[in-house]
């Protein structure tokens, strides 16, 4: 939920979108249920994710010297 809160703080999601997406995720409890989120909420979440460049963060290799066994 921290990411959703950051999206709200950066004004990438409206308070209503934030509340609706948060409620959907909490109620969903499974990846399948979350994936059934209404299209208008997916669009808002996808746009906010793109503006925050979240995909780039997820595809970065770990920092050098970091022990992967930890």
Secondary structure, DSSP 8 states (H G I E B T S, - for coil): -HHHHHHHHTTSS-HHHHHHHHHHHHHH-SHHHHHT--HHHHHHHHHHHHHHTHHHHHT----TT--TT-
